[in-house]
Amino acid sequence: MKENTQAALLLGTEPIAKLLKKYSVPAIIAMTASSLYNMVDSIFIGQGVGAMAISGLALTFPFMNLSAAFGAMVGVGASTLVSMSLGRKDYETARNVLGNVVLLNIVLGILFSIVSLVFLKDILMFFGGSPETIGYAADYMRIILYGNVITHLYLGLNGILRAAGHPKKAMFATIITVLVNVVLDPIFIFVFGWGIQGVAIATILAQCVPLVWLIRTLNNKNELIYFTPKSFKLQFAIVKDILSIGLAPFLLNSALCLIVVLINKGLQTQGGDLAVGAYGIVNRVNYLFVMIVLGLTQGMQPIVGFNFGARQFLRVKEALKITIKLATGVTVFGFLCAQIFPKFMASLFTSDTDLITLTVYGLRCVFITFPVVGFQIVTSNFFQSIGQVKKSIFLSLSRQVLFLVPLLLILPNFYGVTGVWISMPISDIIATFFSATLLIYFFKSIAKLEKNK
């Protein structure tokens, strides 16, 4: 117990660069592994099932975003609340958060699955499906929804383990998931002949293994945060704090659902099923680099959350600056890869020449302003990590709703498929301007607080 308490308190004393390395490297490895996990699914589906299956998988992205919205609302809100509670040395609240996370994930996960399964095909058609692709999407999504509670519990508990001072253990859980999935995917597709359903089954089974390990780890009373009988009772104050802090990622992922629906519909109308498949590939590649940036923000989150709670503002500012620099380096690298090697990247997912051509064009359009995306993501997550919910919500929704939705509704009418693709980089530029403005005001307010200390 003493060792775990000291590990958490080091967030307020160790050099920031050392802490970011300690927390971000495991998070980056875990998030990269998670994105590779999704890429591997797409690659096996594209190469083992076919081009139309890739398009069918793209139809499930809005569903996945919507499911992730509920998971993130609980998981991210709880992780932030745990970090801030540890900063205040309020260990009892941190432990109670743990039990409330389990209960909330079970309730929300079951409700989401029931509603989605009842209206599954209607929803997929609304998401941009066609008679050629909806079968693949339904086969995949039905199994994912059966295991939805497992996914939510795994992600939520893993986030809390990281916030409690165990980034390496959280990374280990994610890597287990990826390894199990990579092994099961080819077996279920090529040996058992289960097609896209096999990929979905592999996904859920791969999450069961680390979930059992996470439950055992968090049931250990030698940990700083562990399950207690009292924690398994929904407490209004804790639930309210979790959901209010988690509202920003919930709205972001909900907005992403809307965005992907509009993109799918626009591409389906202007370019057909293969254009939707091209976006599915572009989205997976984009996801890889974004997840690396999110790994950096996950490493930043407990550091800024703890130090903001402890009112150590210079350390908060230093952690933010370093994270922005690193994130920008990642997105610049992503930009270079998409502009120089787009055909190679597309060919990993499919051998269909038409799909490759469409994907290359999409990659170059979407990634043209990618160097500024890292800054925008870090800024939004920073405000969330210190509990400034309104700012985080505004930044999260500015790109996805305020700017991107109107562009997706207007530009395709004039520029067809190109209008869909270029809507994304244009919204990135506008959102970055607003992120920078809010951050400047934040630094000014911090300077005033430092003078008044």
Summary of the structure (lengths in Angstrom):
residues: 453
radius of gyration: 21.3
end to end distance: 32.4
largest distance: 67.6
contacts: 1752
relative contact order: 0.13
helix: 87%
strand: 0%
